[in-house]
């Protein structure tokens, strides 16, 4: 199972996940139909990359562990080609959650204020956030997407996607004893025929609403996502400032 440098660096600071852990694992992944996830953002973070997603014309949400000098690319399918659909923005301000803890991976959420608003069109769109703080029912169908490793040495330049479902919190604590209210588990134990690693910081989208942020996980599903519904008050306050 592949590992990226970003995964290894992050997981060194997360001692209760073993050294073989993965973040943002895409199982049964395949190339997405171009621009079928118009909310996706690619973050060039110094010497690596992260995923993110547009939640307002001038705000991108991602994982706090993706903090670093970033350039944001919106409207991309192939991140190494200068596609006419792409919009590139800088980051004016970084807002990692003030209680983010790299040791436990808790509160792994960050908002990026862009230097200029995105132009919304067929290729660049925002994704809705949850309206309430309630938990998703076990078995809820979701999708994750990212630009990540598709084999040991090869990153995909094109956006990949796969379907996952929300995993029982009770069962998930057997994998992750430190699971807290700001985390949600999702994955699939079926059809492990193809795998790639999606970028940390990308969204877990369920019923067209961004419910989670790719955070971390072990070799096999389920993976752990930041549970966005737990942070609605902080999100609203941060975006109002």
C-alpha positions, 0 to 999 in steps of 0.5 A, a space after each residue: 500500500 503506497 505512502 507519500 512523504 506528506 503522510 509520513 511527515 504527518 503521522 510522525 506527529 500522531 503517535 497513536 497511529 502506527 508508522 504504517 498508517 495512511 491518510 486519505 486512502 482511496 480504495 476502489 478508486 478511479 479517475 473522476 469525470 473531469 470537473 464533476 467535483 467543481 468544489 475541489 481545490 488543489 493546494 501546492 504546499 511548499 514541496 508537497 500538496 494537499 486537497 481542499 474545497 471551496 466553501 465560499 467564493 473567497 474561502 477554502 477549507 482543508 486540514 490543519 496539518 496542511 498548514 504551509 505556504 500555499 497556492 490554491 488551484 481551483 477548477 483543475 482536473 489535471 494539476 500539471 496542465 495549464 487548463 483554461 478552466 483553472 483559477 489560481 489564488 494566493 492565501 491572504 490568511 491562514 486560520 488553523 483551528 486554535 485547538 488543533 493538536 498534532 499529537 492526537 490529530 484532533 481539531 484537524 480543520 483549517 480555513 484559508 482566506 483567498 487573496 481574491 474571490 473565485 469566479 464561480 462557473 461550471 468548473 468552480 463552485 462552492 459545496 454546502 456545509 452541514 446545517 446542524 451538528 448532528 451525526 450522520 447515520 452509519 451506512 450513509 453513502 459518501 464520496 471522496 476525491 483527490 490527486 494522490 498516489 496510485 501506485 508505489 512511485 506514481 502520483 496521478 495528475 488527474 483527479 481520482 474518486 471513490 465511494 465510501 460509507 459512514 462507519 459505526 462510531 462504536 466499531 471505529 473506536 476499536 481501530 482508533 481509541 482516541 476518536 473524539 466528537 470532532 472525528 467521523 469514520 468512513 470506508 469500505 471493506 468491499 472491492 479492494 481491487 484498486 487503491 490510491 491515496 487521496 490528498 489530505 484536506 479533501 472533502 468527504 461529501 455525503 448527499 452533496 454536502 461536505 461532511 468531513 475532511 480527509 485526516 488520517 487512517 491505517 492501511 485498510 479502511 476505515 479512514 478518519 475524517 474531521 467531522 465538519 458539523 462539530 465546528 459550525 460555530 467556529 467556521 461561522 465566526 472565522 468567516 465573519 471576521 
